Amino acid sequence: MQIQLPDKVHKIINTLEAAGYEAYAVGGCVRDSILGRKPDDWDITTLAKPEEIKRLFPRTIDTGIRHGTVTVMLDKEGFEVTTYRIDGDYEDGRHPKEVTFTASLEEDLKRRDFTINAMAYNEHQGLVDLYGGLADMEAGMIRCVGDAKERFTEDALRMMRAVRFSAQLGYRIEEATKTAITALAPDLQKISAERIQAELIKLVISAHPDYLRIAYETGITAQILPEFDLCMETPQNNPHHCYTVGEHILHAMQAIEPDKVLRLGMLFHDIGKPQTMTVDEEGITHNKKHPAVGAEMTKKILRRLKFDNDTTEKVVKLVLYHDQDIGATQAGVRRAMNRIGEDIFPMLFAVHRADISAQSDYMREEKLRKFSYIEELYDTVRSQGDAVSLKDLAITGRDLIAQGMKPGREIGAVLQSLLEQVLEDPSLNTPEQLLEISKKIVT
């Protein structure tokens, strides 16, 4: 098998080999190249010690020199070059307490997580695949190198990585590997929220976000997202639905584009349903006020997982407004844009469609027609340049002061009153008309 190495990777390997050291591209870049994908980055493993690597290249950074990693800089681009190593005990479920450099590529590959990530390549030796990575790729399987329990005990996050790779590649997880995850999932409590979050995002925006189901089945979500487990166990006996809350969420995630905010919005849009479920005298389930309850829950969950404020704010808004009834008039759309926010409002069309696609067929066409019509109204409002917020008004507080109003809270109240009228009738949004109306409001 032949892999086309980038020129800079080729140069680094050649430089190391010319100095008498073995060197290979290794890990995910080899896997992605075999799959015909462009690797995000290229890692290199070598017999050379860190100080020898540093001596061979004019510009290096001591990225993780204690663990044998040096970043070689070529034209402002960095490549991690790591000495063959054997990891010591993992005391914190993440980092080895110490590493031992080795002269054996086989020993180095043995410490890696999955067979598909334990292949190496250079142009002289070709593909080095000692643990069956290529065969597992051909079989569409995620399997640990060696004993799965050992690999997951070394770094518990590897359990989430197994599900994430499964979701990204559409592969199944080998049974012994899956059994080990189920047994060791509680060890994820040792992992930082930031690392959990990074893996969750990769899974959520993958080709198969619904593989979060595997995380549920193996007990991973019980540790990192117990609120989702409750959704998986909450039925929906309602004409509009044909799945449990959790299965509905998984289908809705699959139905929306792989954007982080949109996928997270679908993951959490019904997270408040188990807490709000009631059953009427006919046995029909209802979930009144679940968007508001879900928005509060989402905010707490995203903070617990250390998401940034911008992502948190946007996802919480999507959850809060995902079930919002929007008046099917231009004025109704303008009011909704004002209430929801101009950045979030257009996202709701994709959210609504994904939500509806994951429901039963009951009234599906009517629901879709309504939102298509509202989207047409939105396009019209946008093309007309209608005012939908205070910043769009043709006057500001300074204009009101110039007309004789005293600075203070009343100015904000007057501007808000003017905006309410403009949302109803955008033709009023001229300086002359607004100043004239303001006089009547003040008096």
Secondary structure in CASP SS format (residue, H / E / C, confidence):
PFRMAT SS
TARGET T0000
AUTHOR 0000-0000-0000
METHOD secondary structure of the structure
MODEL  1
M C 1.00
Q C 1.00
I C 1.00
Q C 1.00
L C 1.00
P C 1.00
D H 1.00
K H 1.00
V H 1.00
H H 1.00
K H 1.00
I H 1.00
I H 1.00
N H 1.00
T H 1.00
L H 1.00
E H 1.00
A H 1.00
A C 1.00
G C 1.00
Y C 1.00
E C 1.00
A E 1.00
Y E 1.00
A E 1.00
V E 1.00
G C 1.00
G H 1.00
C H 1.00
V H 1.00
R H 1.00
D H 1.00
S H 1.00
I H 1.00
L C 1.00
G C 1.00
R C 1.00
K C 1.00
P C 1.00
D C 1.00
D C 1.00
W C 1.00
D E 1.00
I E 1.00
T E 1.00
T E 1.00
L C 1.00
A C 1.00
K C 1.00
P H 1.00
E H 1.00
E H 1.00
I H 1.00
K H 1.00
R H 1.00
L H 1.00
F C 1.00
P C 1.00
R C 1.00
T E 1.00
I E 1.00
D E 1.00
T E 1.00
G E 1.00
I H 1.00
R H 1.00
H H 1.00
G C 1.00
T E 1.00
V E 1.00
T E 1.00
V E 1.00
M E 1.00
L E 1.00
D C 1.00
K C 1.00
E E 1.00
G E 1.00
F E 1.00
E E 1.00
V E 1.00
T E 1.00
T E 1.00
Y C 1.00
R E 1.00
I E 1.00
D E 1.00
G C 1.00
D C 1.00
Y E 1.00
E C 1.00
D C 1.00
G C 1.00
R C 1.00
H C 1.00
P E 1.00
K C 1.00
E C 1.00
V E 1.00
T E 1.00
F E 1.00
T C 1.00
A C 1.00
S C 1.00
L H 1.00
E H 1.00
E H 1.00
D H 1.00
L H 1.00
K H 1.00
R C 1.00
R C 1.00
D C 1.00
F E 1.00
T H 1.00
I H 1.00
N H 1.00
A C 1.00
M C 1.00
A E 1.00
Y E 1.00
N E 1.00
E C 1.00
H C 1.00
Q C 1.00
G E 1.00
L E 1.00
V E 1.00
D C 1.00
L C 1.00
Y C 1.00
G C 1.00
G H 1.00
L H 1.00
A H 1.00
D H 1.00
M H 1.00
E H 1.00
A H 1.00
G C 1.00
M E 1.00
I E 1.00
R C 1.00
C E 1.00
V C 1.00
G C 1.00
D C 1.00
A H 1.00
K H 1.00
E H 1.00
R H 1.00
F H 1.00
T H 1.00
E H 1.00
D C 1.00
A C 1.00
L H 1.00
R H 1.00
M H 1.00
M H 1.00
R H 1.00
A H 1.00
V H 1.00
R H 1.00
F H 1.00
S H 1.00
A H 1.00
Q H 1.00
L H 1.00
G C 1.00
Y C 1.00
R E 1.00
I E 1.00
E C 1.00
E H 1.00
A H 1.00
T H 1.00
K H 1.00
T H 1.00
A H 1.00
I H 1.00
T H 1.00
A H 1.00
L H 1.00
A H 1.00
P H 1.00
D H 1.00
L H 1.00
Q H 1.00
K H 1.00
I C 1.00
S C 1.00
A H 1.00
E H 1.00
R H 1.00
I H 1.00
Q H 1.00
A H 1.00
E H 1.00
L H 1.00
I H 1.00
K H 1.00
L H 1.00
V H 1.00
I C 1.00
S C 1.00
A C 1.00
H C 1.00
P H 1.00
D H 1.00
Y H 1.00
L H 1.00
R H 1.00
I H 1.00
A H 1.00
Y H 1.00
E H 1.00
T C 1.00
G C 1.00
I H 1.00
T H 1.00
A H 1.00
Q H 1.00
I H 1.00
L C 1.00
P H 1.00
E H 1.00
F H 1.00
D H 1.00
L H 1.00
C H 1.00
M H 1.00
E C 1.00
T C 1.00
P C 1.00
Q C 1.00
N C 1.00
N C 1.00
P C 1.00
H C 1.00
H C 1.00
C C 1.00
Y C 1.00
T C 1.00
V H 1.00
G H 1.00
E H 1.00
H H 1.00
I H 1.00
L H 1.00
H H 1.00
A H 1.00
M H 1.00
Q H 1.00
A C 1.00
I C 1.00
E C 1.00
P C 1.00
D C 1.00
K H 1.00
V H 1.00
L H 1.00
R H 1.00
L H 1.00
G H 1.00
M H 1.00
L H 1.00
F H 1.00
H C 1.00
D C 1.00
I C 1.00
G C 1.00
K H 1.00
P H 1.00
Q H 1.00
T H 1.00
M C 1.00
T E 1.00
V E 1.00
D C 1.00
E C 1.00
E C 1.00
G C 1.00
I C 1.00
T E 1.00
H E 1.00
N C 1.00
K C 1.00
K C 1.00
H H 1.00
P H 1.00
A H 1.00
V H 1.00
G H 1.00
A H 1.00
E H 1.00
M H 1.00
T H 1.00
K H 1.00
K H 1.00
I H 1.00
L H 1.00
R H 1.00
R H 1.00
L C 1.00
K C 1.00
F C 1.00
D C 1.00
N H 1.00
D H 1.00
T H 1.00
T H 1.00
E H 1.00
K H 1.00
V H 1.00
V H 1.00
K H 1.00
L H 1.00
V H 1.00
L H 1.00
Y H 1.00
H C 1.00
D C 1.00
Q C 1.00
D C 1.00
I C 1.00
G C 1.00
A C 1.00
T C 1.00
Q H 1.00
A H 1.00
G H 1.00
V H 1.00
R H 1.00
R H 1.00
A H 1.00
M H 1.00
N H 1.00
R H 1.00
I H 1.00
G C 1.00
E C 1.00
D C 1.00
I C 1.00
F C 1.00
P C 1.00
M H 1.00
L H 1.00
F H 1.00
A H 1.00
V H 1.00
H H 1.00
R H 1.00
A H 1.00
D H 1.00
I H 1.00
S H 1.00
A C 1.00
Q C 1.00
S C 1.00
D C 1.00
Y C 1.00
M C 1.00
R H 1.00
E H 1.00
E H 1.00
K H 1.00
L H 1.00
R H 1.00
K H 1.00
F H 1.00
S H 1.00
Y H 1.00
I H 1.00
E H 1.00
E H 1.00
L H 1.00
Y H 1.00
D H 1.00
T H 1.00
V H 1.00
R H 1.00
S H 1.00
Q H 1.00
G C 1.00
D C 1.00
A C 1.00
V C 1.00
S C 1.00
L H 1.00
K H 1.00
D H 1.00
L C 1.00
A C 1.00
I C 1.00
T C 1.00
G H 1.00
R H 1.00
D H 1.00
L H 1.00
I H 1.00
A H 1.00
Q C 1.00
G C 1.00
M C 1.00
K C 1.00
P C 1.00
G C 1.00
R H 1.00
E H 1.00
I H 1.00
G H 1.00
A H 1.00
V H 1.00
L H 1.00
Q H 1.00
S H 1.00
L H 1.00
L H 1.00
E H 1.00
Q H 1.00
V H 1.00
L H 1.00
E H 1.00
D C 1.00
P H 1.00
S H 1.00
L H 1.00
N C 1.00
T C 1.00
P H 1.00
E H 1.00
Q H 1.00
L H 1.00
L H 1.00
E H 1.00
I H 1.00
S H 1.00
K H 1.00
K H 1.00
I H 1.00
V H 1.00
T C 1.00
END
